[in-house]
């Protein structure tokens, strides 16, 4: 594969950069660069800006509102957005449910739901994990039985990211309790304002409300909200998870974080010299940069396969493992670089309005928050241990 960009691709990069300079709100970029908290309005604002340009669903086909880009264009776009400090697109509707509907949905489902994802009328969350079914997703117990033209759903979902913002949830439910674990699961679309739905917050160590529990008690879901065939939800779930794991790799985000780390390591001094010149720190910095460059190449190969009509497959597990390890290492080095300034906990410093209360160099207030919060990267979307099992089975045939 020739990894050099063509003149056309370089022109596209210039177009993306010009768009970001003109349309990305500076205050929003400042929050992202400093690792500050983003509100729902922040995320919705960037969603609307991208939709207005027709660049929101970068991997959707043109017929359903996507820009019709190839894998290199998508890579360039995500890379430049990350470097500019654009918020990451909330993935559940655009990057997860959208591809599922395009592949498995009925014509009516596509025409109804896809435009609503694009224009922001619907904010989706993901109903996969349960208290007893995380990486072992086939162990889920939330169940649905059919009553006439509805399914009646009972159960509990957990770690539901942005569930308190969402009005809808795509959900895995067990529709055949007697079948083998993977064979009795269906994929439903559930309105979160339905009677019997309760969303309870889970407050994380940093005081943030990002994830939730969702309790479902006799929730009635119309039969036309079933995506694909009944009891075939596991096939859909695996297809969706390959997109989630590819997205979790976060190559563009790691590139931007590495760039900020380099600036920080030049600004912070140790023994009268920039930290970047410290042999031990410089060695770790060089190693993670090499690994990230290798990951870029792997991601381009996977995206090329997707463009050819293939599912990302087990390669997405590899991207998930390496991508999360690299991001965690960059955040670890960032926390080390700011040293004792990562220790103070100043809640107000995690918002743009209170950023002037932060101690130490830029990014110090959020260094520990980012480090601890992103330990989850190697757990959600299927833990890295599970991904290694997938690779061992499907690639190495062990």
C-alpha positions, 0 to 999 in steps of 0.5 A: 500500500502506498501511504503517500497522499495523492494530490487530490487527497492533499487538496481534500486535506486543505479543504478540511483544514479551511472548513475547521478554521472557519466553522469550529468554534474556538471556545469548543476547540479550547475545551477539547485541547485542555481536556475539559468537560463537554456538555450535551450542547457542545456535542450537539453543536458540533454535530449540527455544524457537520450535518450542515456541511454534509460531513457528519456521517463520513462512512455512510453512502451518499444515498443515505446522506453520507459524503461518499468518501473513501477510507483515506478521505475519512482518515484525513478528516478524522485526523485533521478534526482531532488535531484542530480540537474538534469534539469526537462525534457521539458514535452511537447513532452515526457510527454504530446504529447507522451502519446496522440500519443500512445493512440490516434495516428494512427500507422503511426503517432506513427512511425513518431513522437515518434522517433523524440520526443526521439532523439530531432529532434522535440521540441514541445510546447503546443497551448492550452491557448488563451487570452480569454480561459485559465482555461475555455479552452472550450471557445477557438476561434482559428478555422480550416476549411477543404480545401481538404487535408488541414486544414486552421487555424486562431487564437491566442495562448498565454503563449506558454512556450518555443515556441521560441525554438520549431519547432512544436506545438500541438494545440486545434482548433475549427472545428465546430463553431455550436457544443457545446463548448466541442464538436467542438474541434480538436487536430492538429499538426502544423509546426511552420515554416509554412507560417502564423505563428508568434511567439512573445515574452512575457518578464516576470518581471524578464526579462526572455523570457520563454513564447510567443504569437503565431499568426496563419493566414491562416496556412495550416495543412495537414489532416494527422496531425489530432490526433484522430477523428475530433471534438473529441479533447476535449477528447484528451485534458482532457487526456493530461491535467491529465498528465500535472497536475500530472507532475505539482505536482513536488514531486521530485522537492519539495523534492530537494527544501526542502532539500536545504531549510533545509541546508539554514535554518541551515546556516542562523542565527537569534538572534545568532542561526540557523534559523531552530531553530526559533519556527515560522520558524521551525513550517512552515518548519515541516508543509510543510514537513508533507504535502509533505510526504502525497503528496508522498503517494498520487502520488504513488497511482495515478501512481499505477492506471496509471500502471494498465491501468487507466487514472490519472482522478480527482486524478491528480487535487488533485495532482496539487492543493497540489503539487503547494501549497507545492512548493510555500510554500517552495519557500516562506520560502526560500525567507524569509530565505535569508531575505534582500539578496533576494532584490537586482536585479543582472541580471548577478548573474542569470547565472553560469558565473555571480554567483560570483556576488550574495550577501548573501548565495547560492541561494539568487540571485534567491530566489525572482525570483523563488518565483515570477515566481512560483506563476504561478504554481497554474494558468497554467494547469488549475487554482487551483480553476478549479481543486477544481470544478473538484474534487467537481463534479467528486469525491464529486458529488456536 
